[in-house]
């Protein structure tokens, strides 16, 4: 996987893109965290999804559906979520073989780490 194009849609190899966040480097922006979470969904990495989910809204259990194959991510826009922000939103469409999921996600920064809060 390290030498393949990243599933998040950016024109980079996985290792240089979302792979570094999955390995422990904090995502510097809300959009990059959201993209890395999409990549984690495509790879079935529930541990990363839990780690990057705000503890106040994180479910007790996270069961990823084995029959859902995520195929493409379209980022539609964002507010805040930059290097100097503490909150932000990212609107996106996540395509899977059975259809499309659209969400405007809320994020907050705690120290150096962005966390997914939930849909806005």
N, C-alpha and C positions, 0 to 999 in steps of 0.2 A: 504493500500500500504506500510506503514511503516515497516510491519513485513514480507514483501516479498523480494525475491531476486531482486537485482537492475537490471533494464533492460540494463545497460551499458555493461554487460558481466563480470564484476569483481565478484569474489566469496564473496559477502558481501550483507547484507540486505540493502534495499534502504535507510533507515533512517541513517545508518552509512556511506553510500557511497554518491551517488548523492543527496540524500535528504537534507543533510547538506548544500550543495551548493545552492540548490533551496531555502533553508531557509535563505540564505544571507551570508554564509561563503564563502570567495573567494577561488576558486580552486587554489591550489599551483603550478600546472604545466599546460602547454598547453594541454597535453593529458587528464588530468582529466577534464579540461574545455570541451574538445571535447566530452568526454564520458558523462558529465553531460548535454550537449546540445542534444546528442542522446536520453538520458533519457527524456529530456523535449519534444522532438518530439514525443516519444512514449506516453507521458502523455497529449499531447496537450497543453503544457504550453508556449504559445506564449509570455507572459510577460517576462519570463526568457530568452527566445531566443533573444528578443529585447534588454534586459538589458546587455547581454553578447556579443552583436554584435557591432563592432567598429562603432561609429556614422558616420564616413566618408563613410562607405560602406553599412550601414544598410538601407534597403528599408523603404519607408514611411509607407507601410502597410505590414503586414505579415499575410497571410491567410493560415492556416494549412488545408490541405485536409482531410476531415472527412473519406474519403474512403481509405486512405493509412494506413495500419497497419504495423508498423515497428516491426521486429521480432528478429533481431540479429545484433550485431556489431562485426566486426573483425578489430582490429588495426594491420596494416601491418608494420608500422615503424614510426619513427619521427626523426627530427633534431632539436637541441636546445630545447627551451620550458621548460627548467628546472628551478629550484629554483633561480639560479643566472642569468638566461638569460633574455633578453628583447624581443626576437623574437623566433619563432619556427614554425615548420610545423608538421602536423600529417597526415599520409596517412592511409586511412581506407576504408572498404567496409561496407555499411549499407544495410542490407537485409530487404526487405518488401515483402508482399504477392505477389506483382506483379513483383518482380525482385530484382535487386541489383543496388545500387548507389555507385560509387567509386569516391573518391576525395582525393586530397592532399591539406589540408586546411592550410592557413597561420594564425598565431596568433601573437599578440603583447601584451606586458605587459604595463599597465599604472598604476604606483604606485604598489599596491598589487594585482591588478585585471588583469587577462588575458582577452583579447577580441578576438573574431573571426573576422578576416579581410575578408576572402573570399578564393576561390580556388586559388592555385598558378599555 
